[in-house]
Amino acid sequence: MDKKRNPWFWIPTLYIAEGLPNVVVMTVAVVMYMQLGMSDTDIALYTGWLGLPWVVKPLWSPFVDLYRTKRWWVLTMQLLLGSSLAGVAFTLNAPFWFQGTMAFFFLMAFSSATHDIAADGYYMLELDDHQQVWFVGIRNTFYRLAVIFGNGVLIPVAGMLQLMFRNQKAFTWSLVFYALAALFIGIWLYHLYIMPKAAADKPHHTNAREVAMGVVTAFRTFFRKLPPRDMLFAMLFLLFYRFPEALLTKMSVTFLMRPHSAGGLGLSPQEFGLASGTVGVIGLTLGGIVGGMLAGRDGFKRWLWPMVCAITLPDIVYVYMSYAMPDNLVAISFCLFVEQFGYGMGFTALTLYMLYFSKGAFQTSHYAFCTAISYLGLMLPGMLSGWMKDALGYQSFFIMVMFLCIITFAVTALIKVDPEFGKKSPDKE
């Protein structure tokens, strides 16, 4: 096999490029705004809005499906992502720093959402069904390595720069974002050479009317993939499967880093980077690998319920930490490893269901619709999570999250999955 066409040469870097802007928008921005003096309520609300492009991306996903190639979209969006990262860095020290950084974060989110559409479509075009299932753990792994880099490297580096530059937080964060912009240009140059031109990834020569008809057809076929009752259940699963995680995502970060006087554990950026951004995400990565390999061996349906338990039950570690208030970094890291291993394994179920649901015509657009619905399920609770935490306090908030895990179990019980999906076919033995 030509090395340029070996999936190992492009899947890791493609999904690092997919994951890095997401972690910057969803986590690094939370820490940055917290250090710049914003409250949890404001952080959750404003950074929650940054998830909007992932929610509405089905509106333009058919254009990605019909215009040019998926490879062209991937490369173009990577250039735009590098530009938006430089824009954040440039505006951080301006008088209008909040409005400027939010504008460039929105551009970053839009570019990243479009990149997701193209990258996932390219993945499905280049790989057969078994390869898609087998590599799902690998792609999620490298996506999570981008999370490790965001949380475990960028945040501690910002903390160390703040020590070097006498706590000039806006200036140090601008240095971090300039470095990220340079990194993305490097990723773009690598993919320009190494990404294969997939045989099925052909340009579509269409006019405006054909594109519009394609959009309408993509939407219509999506909502007719299943009988009405099963379609409703599928939508409920996509929307609510990660409901507890939607509440935890931003508030777990502030809980770990807020001082004891505010009910948090008071971790420094360096300690946060080690406990959450490194140890925790290693657990997330291993969970994703294990989930993908188990599903590839025995089929997705065989491991669906263990994955549901994995994504919900370990959330209890936050209840424990909010009461015990451990100051031992090893104990905190262990708790985060357990919770994130479960999340990594459980997230595999959502990824595989979206691949399963999207099979057929317009699979790129249909997969984008699925991810958009899933992001909506993250965005809306996430926007309210800061207000809920401020009203309840961390302890009661985490207890409520554990109670709401029942929603994940309820929506999973509604869906149907082919027992053979994900198993290796006899001719591949």
N, C-alpha and C positions, 0 to 999 in steps of 0.2 A: 504494500500500500504506500502511495506517495505520502511522505511525512506531512506535507501541507494539508492532506485530507484525513489525517489521523485525528479523531475527536479529542484526544489528549492534548493536542497542540493548540486548540482554540477554545474548548469548553471552559477550562480553568480561567483564562484571562477574560473571556466574554462575560462570565458570571461574576468575576471580580468587578468588571466595569458596570455590570447591572446592579450589584449590591452596594458599591461605594457611595454613589450619589444618594441612595435611599437612606443609608445610615447617617450620612451627613445631614440630610434634611430632617430626619426623624429623631436622631439622638444627639449628634454633635451640636446641632443648633439649639437643642434644649439646654445642654450644659453651657453653651456660650451665652445664651440669653439669661440664664440663671446667674452666671458670673457677672453679667452686666447689669444686674439689679432687678430683674423682672420677677413678679410673683408667680406661684404655681398656677393660679387661675388664668393669668394672662399667657403664660407659656403654653399651657395646654390648648387654650383657645386659638391663639395665633399660629402656633406650629401645627395644630390640627388642620387648619385651613390649607396648609401646604400639601396635604394628602389629596386635595381636590383633583389635580390632574390625573392621578391614578384612578379616580372614581369615574371621571367623564371621558377617559381615553377611548371607550367604544365609539364615541362620536367621530373620531378620526382614524380609528384602527382600519376601517375598510380602505381608506386612502393608502395606508401603508401596505395593505394586501394587494392593491390594484396598481399603484403607481411605483415605477422603478422596481429594484430588487430589495429583498430584506437586507442583503449585505450593504447596499448603498445607504439605506436608512441607518443601519448600525454605525457605519463610519461617520456619516454626517452628524448624527446626534452626539457622538463622542467628541467631535470638535466643538459643538455647541455647549456641551457640558464643561469642557475646559474653559471656555469663554465665561460662562456663568460663575464658575469658581473664582476666576480672576476678578469678576465684577464684585463679588462679595468682599474679597480682600481689599479692593480699591475703595469701597464705600464705608468700610468699618470705622475709619478715622474721620469721616465727614460729619458735619453738624446734623445731617439727615440720615444718620447711620441706620436707624431702625427701618425707616421707609425704604432706604436703598438696599439694605441686605434682604429685606422681605421680598422686594421686587426681583432681585437676582435669585433668591431661593425659589420663587415661583417659576422663573425661567428654567432653573435647574430641575425642578420637579416635572415641568412639562417635557423637557428634553429627556429626562430619565424615563418617564412613562412611555414616551414614543420609542425610546431605545428598548424598553421591556417588550413592547409589541413586536418589534422587528427581531430582537434576539430570540424570543421564544418561538416565533414563526420560523426563523432560520433553523433552530434546533429541531423542530418537528419535520422540516423538509429534508434535512441532511441525514437524520437517523431513522432507522426502522423502529417498529413498535417495541421490540425487546430491548434495543439499544436505548430507546427513550426511557424505559423503566429502569434499566440497569444504571444509566448515567444520571438518573434523577437525584440519587444520593450524592453523586460526585458534583453535580452542578450546584446543589444546595450547599455542599461543603465549601466550595470556593466562594459562593455568595456569602457564606458565614465567615470565611476568612477575611472578606472585605469588612465585615462587621467587627472582627477582631482588630483589624487595622484601624478602623474608625474609632472604636472605643478604647482599644488597648495600646494604640500608638499615638494617634492624633491628640487625644485628650491629655494623656501624660506629657506629651511633648509641649502642649500649650502650657501645662502647669510648670514644667521646667523652664520654659522661656519666660514665664512670669517671674520666676525667681531671679533669672539673669537680668531682666529689664525692669526691676523694681516695681513689679505688679502692674505694669502697663497692659491691661487685659485686652483692650481693643487692638493695640499695636501687635501684641503677640499672636492674637487670633488671625490678624491679617497676614502675618508671615506663614501661618499654617495653611491658609487658603491659597496663597501664592504657590506654595509647594505642591498642593493638590492639583492646581491648574497645570503645572509642569508635568506632573505624573500622568494626567489624562492625555496630554499631547503625546507622551511616550506610548501609552496604550494604543492610541489611534495609529501611530506609525507602525507599531507591531502588527496590528490587525490588518492594516493596509497591505502588508506583505503576506501574512500567514493564513488569513481566513480563506478557505477554499470557495470557489464559485460553485455552489451546489447545483447539481444538474436540474433539480426541480425549481430552483430559484431563478426564474426567468422574468425579464422585464415585461410589463403589460403595457402595450401601446393603446391607450384609451383616451377618449375625449371626455369633456365635462359631463355629458349626458350619461355615458357608460359608467363613469365613476359614481354618479348619483344613483343610478340604478343598482350598482353594486352595493352601495350603502344600504339601500332599502332591502335588497335581497338578503344581505348578511343579517340584518335585524330580523327579518321575517323568518328566515330559516333557523335562527337561534331559538326563537320562542316556539318553534314547531318541532324541535328535536325529540321531545317526549310528549306523551299524552298530558293534557292540562293538569291533572292531579299530580303526576310524577314531576312535571315541570315546576309546580309550586313548591314541592318538597325539595327539589334540587336548589331552587333559589333560596329557600330558608336555610339550607345547609351552608351554602356559600356565604350568606350574610351573617349567620350567627355562630358558625363553628368556632371562630376565634374571639367570641364576645368577651370572655374573662381576660384574655390577653390584651384586648383593646383597652380595657380599663387599666391594666398593669403597666403597659409599655412606657408611658412617660412618667408615671408616678413612682415606678420602681427606681428610675434614675434619680429623681429628686430625693427619694427616701434614702438612698445610699449616700448622697452627697450633702444634703441639708445638715446643719449642725444639730447637736443633741437638743439644744434649746428650742428648735423647731420640730422636734420629734424624729429627726433623721439619725443616721449612723455616723455622719460627719467624716466620710472618707475624703481624703485628698484626691486631686486628679490622678496622681500616680497610683494610689491605692485602688481607686475606681478602675483604672486601666488594667491593673493586674487581676482584681477580683471579678469584675463584670466583663471587661473588654477582652480579657485573655482566658482565664480559667473558665468563666461562664460560657464564652463562645466556643471554647474547645469542647465543652459538653454539648453545646448546640450542634457543632460540627459532627461529633461522633454519633449523636442521636440521628442526624440526617443520614449518615452513611449506613448505620444499622437498619434504619427504616427502609431505605431504598433496596438494600441487599436482601432483606427478609421478604419484601414484596416481590422482588425479582425472582426469588427462589420458590415461594409458595403461592404467589398471586396476591393481589391487593386485598381482596375480600377476606382472606384468611387472617390478616393482621390489622384489619380496620379497628376493631374494638380495643385491642391492646394499645393502638396508637391514640385512641380517644382518651383512655386512662392516662397515657403518658403526657398528653398535652394539658390535662386538667389537674390531676391530683397533686403533682409536685408544687403547685402554687402555694400550698400550705406553708412552705418555708418562709414566706413573707409574714404570715401570721406569727410564726415562731420568732422571727427576728424583730418584729415590732414590739413584742412583749419582752423578750430576753435582752434586746439591745446589745448583742455581742460586740466586743471591741477587739476580738481576736480575728485577724485578717484571714487566717487559715479556715476558721469556722465559717466565716462569711463566704469565703470562696467556695467551700464545700457545698453550702446551701445553694449558691448560684449555679454550681456545676450540676447538681441534681435537677433543679428546676429547668435549666436550659437543655440538658440532655433530653428530658421529657418533651420539651417544646420542639426540639429538633426532630425527634422521632414522630411526634404528633403532626407536625407541619407537613411531613411527607404524605400523610393521608390526604390533605387538602390539595397538594400539588398533583398527586396521582388522580384524584377525582376530577380535577379540571382537565387533565390530559385525556382521561376516559370520556368525559362529557363532550369534549371539543372535537373528537374524531369525525372525519368526514369533510365535506365541502366547507370552505371558508374557515378552516380550523384555526388560522392565525387570528382572524377577527373574533371567532367564538371563544378562543382562549383568553383574548383580551377582555371580552365581556365578563367572563368568569372572574378574572383577577380584579376587574373594576368593582364588581358586586362585593367581592371579598374585602377590598380596600374600603368600600363604603361602610362595611361592618366594623372596620377598624377606626375609621375617621370619626364617625358621629359619637360613639362612646368615648373615644379618646379626647375629643374636644370638651366633653363635660367632666372628664375624670379629675381635673384640677379643682373644679368647683366642688365636686363630691368629696374629694379628699379634704379640702379646706373646711367643709361643713362637718365631716365625720371624724377627722383625725386619722392618722395612718392605721391604727389598730383596727378600728371599726370598719374602715375602708377595705382592708385586706380580708377581714371576715366576710364582708359582703361579696367580695370577688369570689371567694371559695363557694359561697352559697349559689352564686350565679353560674357555677360550672355545670349545674344541672341542665342549663340551656344547651350546652354542647352535646350532652348525651341525648337530649330529646330530639334535636334536629338530625343527628346521625342515625337514629332509629328509623327515620323516614325514608332514607335513600335506598336505591337498589344498585348493585354493582355486579357485573358479570364475574363469576368465580374464576374464569380463565384469564381475565385481564391481568397482564404483567408476567404471567408464567412464560418460561422459555419454551418455544414451540419445538416439536420433535426434530424438525429439519435443521434446527440451530444447534442441536446437541453435538 
